[in-house]
Amino acid sequence: MRNKTMTRKTDTSRKILTVIMTALVVSMLAACGSSNTSGNTSASGNSTSSESGKIDYTTEENKADVYVTPAVENGEIAIDADTLTSDPIYVNYDSNGTNIQLIAVKASDGTTRLSLNTCQVCNPSPRAYFKEQDGKLVCQNCGNTFTMDSVGETSGGCNPTYIGYKNIDGKLTVSTADLDTYADRFTSWGGPVE
């Protein structure tokens, strides 16, 4: 009889633990979509619901996004730091058939920055990428907004994913071997490649 009582207590404990863990995961995912980092707000305040239930953010400005595909030289790609402004440049790299995209930008302190164009928390969603809207980067999955200063930072949360890079002789460089290790984060990625 004692074994049956212990088994029931163990089963009940497992069920309670499962409910608690499920609630924790759901609350973490909900927090990603409802919070704004660093006090930032949505890009323009204009949004519409799409058929998939995701929010499509619109912008009042119609700037043309800039996409580049630099040549690979000596196992690295390089972006000329002098060409960067506060408007991001989207840098494409082909990793054995998988496009990996980076964001290159000049931050408010004048430093040039580089990160992967995928949200640390929202990945692997196909919409886990950032677009510039009204001077801020907006995650197209959760809607969180970030200043250009968050590019190249190592902090966690719904930020552009950090990648190690160098700024040498006026060029931002990143190893293609390092980029290749992130290919799995871009297999379902649905961001624009132009």
C-alpha positions as CSV (number, residue, x, y, z in Angstrom):
1,M,0.0,0.0,0.0
2,R,2.9,2.3,0.8
3,N,4.3,2.0,-2.8
4,K,0.9,3.0,-4.3
5,T,0.8,6.1,-2.1
6,M,4.4,7.0,-3.1
7,T,3.6,6.4,-6.7
8,R,0.5,8.7,-6.5
9,K,2.6,11.4,-4.8
10,T,5.3,11.1,-7.4
11,D,2.7,11.3,-10.3
12,T,1.1,14.3,-8.7
13,S,4.4,16.0,-8.2
14,R,5.3,15.4,-11.9
15,K,2.0,16.9,-13.0
16,I,2.5,20.0,-10.9
17,L,6.0,20.4,-12.1
18,T,4.8,20.0,-15.7
19,V,2.1,22.7,-15.2
20,I,4.6,25.1,-13.6
21,M,7.2,24.6,-16.4
22,T,4.6,25.1,-19.1
23,A,3.4,28.3,-17.4
24,L,7.0,29.5,-17.1
25,V,7.7,28.9,-20.8
26,V,4.4,30.6,-21.8
27,S,5.1,33.6,-19.6
28,M,8.6,34.0,-21.0
29,L,7.3,33.9,-24.6
30,A,4.6,36.4,-23.8
31,A,7.1,38.7,-22.2
32,C,9.2,38.7,-25.4
33,G,6.2,40.0,-27.4
34,S,4.9,42.5,-25.0
35,S,7.9,44.2,-23.5
36,N,10.1,47.0,-25.1
37,T,13.8,47.0,-24.4
38,S,15.4,50.2,-23.1
39,G,12.1,52.1,-23.0
40,N,11.8,52.0,-26.8
41,T,8.4,52.0,-28.3
42,S,7.0,50.6,-31.6
43,A,8.5,52.2,-34.6
44,S,5.6,54.4,-35.8
45,G,2.7,53.4,-33.7
46,N,0.9,52.1,-36.8
47,S,0.2,48.4,-36.9
48,T,-2.2,46.0,-38.5
49,S,-2.8,42.3,-37.9
50,S,-1.9,39.9,-40.6
51,E,-3.7,36.7,-41.3
52,S,-1.1,34.7,-39.4
53,G,-1.9,36.7,-36.2
54,K,1.5,38.5,-36.2
55,I,1.7,42.3,-36.2
56,D,2.9,44.0,-39.3
57,Y,4.5,47.3,-38.4
58,T,4.4,50.0,-41.0
59,T,6.6,53.1,-41.3
60,E,5.8,56.6,-42.3
61,E,9.1,56.9,-44.1
62,N,9.8,55.0,-47.3
63,K,13.6,54.8,-47.2
64,A,15.1,52.3,-49.6
65,D,16.9,49.5,-47.6
66,V,20.4,48.9,-48.6
67,Y,21.6,45.3,-49.2
68,V,25.1,44.2,-50.0
69,T,26.9,41.0,-50.7
70,P,30.6,41.5,-50.1
71,A,33.2,39.2,-51.7
72,V,34.9,36.6,-49.5
73,E,38.6,37.3,-49.2
74,N,41.1,35.3,-47.1
75,G,38.2,33.6,-45.3
76,E,36.5,36.8,-44.3
77,I,33.9,39.3,-45.5
78,A,34.6,43.0,-45.0
79,I,32.4,46.1,-44.9
80,D,33.9,49.5,-45.4
81,A,33.2,51.3,-42.1
82,D,33.3,54.7,-43.8
83,T,30.2,53.9,-45.7
84,L,28.1,53.2,-42.6
85,T,25.6,55.7,-41.3
86,S,22.8,55.5,-38.7
87,D,20.7,53.8,-41.4
88,P,21.5,50.0,-41.4
89,I,23.0,48.2,-44.3
90,Y,21.9,44.5,-44.6
91,V,24.9,42.3,-45.4
92,N,24.2,38.9,-47.1
93,Y,26.6,35.9,-47.0
94,D,25.9,32.6,-48.6
95,S,26.8,29.7,-46.3
96,N,26.5,26.6,-48.6
97,G,23.1,27.7,-49.9
98,T,21.8,29.2,-46.7
99,N,21.7,33.0,-46.6
100,I,23.1,34.6,-43.4
101,Q,22.3,38.2,-43.0
102,L,24.1,40.8,-40.9
103,I,23.2,44.3,-39.9
104,A,26.0,46.9,-40.2
105,V,25.4,50.4,-38.8
106,K,27.0,53.4,-37.1
107,A,25.8,53.9,-33.5
108,S,25.0,57.2,-31.8
109,D,28.5,57.3,-30.3
110,G,30.1,57.1,-33.8
111,T,31.3,53.5,-33.5
112,T,30.6,51.1,-36.3
113,R,28.7,47.9,-35.3
114,L,27.8,44.5,-36.7
115,S,25.5,41.7,-35.7
116,L,23.4,38.9,-37.1
117,N,20.0,40.0,-38.4
118,T,18.1,37.5,-36.3
119,C,16.4,38.0,-32.9
120,Q,18.1,36.0,-30.1
121,V,14.8,35.0,-28.5
122,C,12.4,34.8,-31.5
123,N,14.7,32.6,-33.6
124,P,13.8,30.1,-35.3
125,S,10.7,31.9,-36.3
126,P,10.8,32.8,-40.0
127,R,10.0,36.4,-39.0
128,A,12.9,36.7,-36.4
129,Y,14.6,39.5,-38.3
130,F,15.0,43.2,-37.9
131,K,13.9,46.0,-40.3
132,E,14.7,49.7,-39.8
133,Q,11.5,51.7,-39.2
134,D,11.6,55.4,-38.1
135,G,15.3,55.2,-37.0
136,K,14.9,52.1,-34.9
137,L,15.3,48.3,-35.5
138,V,12.0,46.4,-35.2
139,C,11.9,42.6,-34.7
140,Q,9.3,41.5,-37.3
141,N,8.2,38.6,-35.1
142,C,7.7,40.1,-31.6
143,G,7.6,43.8,-32.5
144,N,10.2,44.9,-30.0
145,T,12.2,47.9,-31.0
146,F,15.9,48.8,-30.5
147,T,18.2,51.7,-31.1
148,M,21.1,51.2,-33.5
149,D,23.3,51.1,-30.3
150,S,22.1,47.6,-29.6
151,V,23.7,46.2,-32.7
152,G,27.0,44.4,-31.9
153,E,26.2,44.2,-28.1
154,T,26.4,40.9,-26.4
155,S,23.3,41.3,-24.2
156,G,20.7,38.6,-24.2
157,G,16.9,38.9,-24.8
158,C,15.2,40.0,-28.0
159,N,18.3,41.7,-29.4
160,P,20.1,41.3,-32.7
161,T,22.3,38.2,-32.3
162,Y,25.9,39.0,-31.4
163,I,28.8,37.8,-33.6
164,G,32.4,38.4,-33.1
165,Y,33.9,40.9,-35.6
166,K,36.9,43.1,-35.9
167,N,37.3,46.7,-36.9
168,I,40.7,46.9,-38.6
169,D,42.0,49.6,-40.9
170,G,38.5,51.1,-41.4
171,K,36.9,47.8,-42.2
172,L,34.5,45.6,-40.2
173,T,35.5,42.0,-40.8
174,V,34.0,38.7,-39.8
175,S,35.3,35.2,-40.4
176,T,33.2,33.1,-42.8
177,A,34.0,30.1,-40.6
178,D,32.3,31.9,-37.7
179,L,29.4,32.9,-39.9
180,D,29.0,29.2,-41.0
181,T,28.5,28.1,-37.4
182,Y,25.3,30.3,-37.4
183,A,23.7,28.8,-40.5
184,D,21.2,26.7,-38.5
185,R,19.7,29.9,-37.2
186,F,18.9,30.9,-40.8
187,T,17.5,27.7,-42.3
188,S,13.9,28.9,-41.6
189,W,14.7,32.6,-41.7
190,G,12.3,34.6,-43.9
191,G,13.9,38.0,-44.1
192,P,14.3,39.9,-47.3
193,V,17.4,39.3,-49.4
194,E,18.0,41.8,-52.2
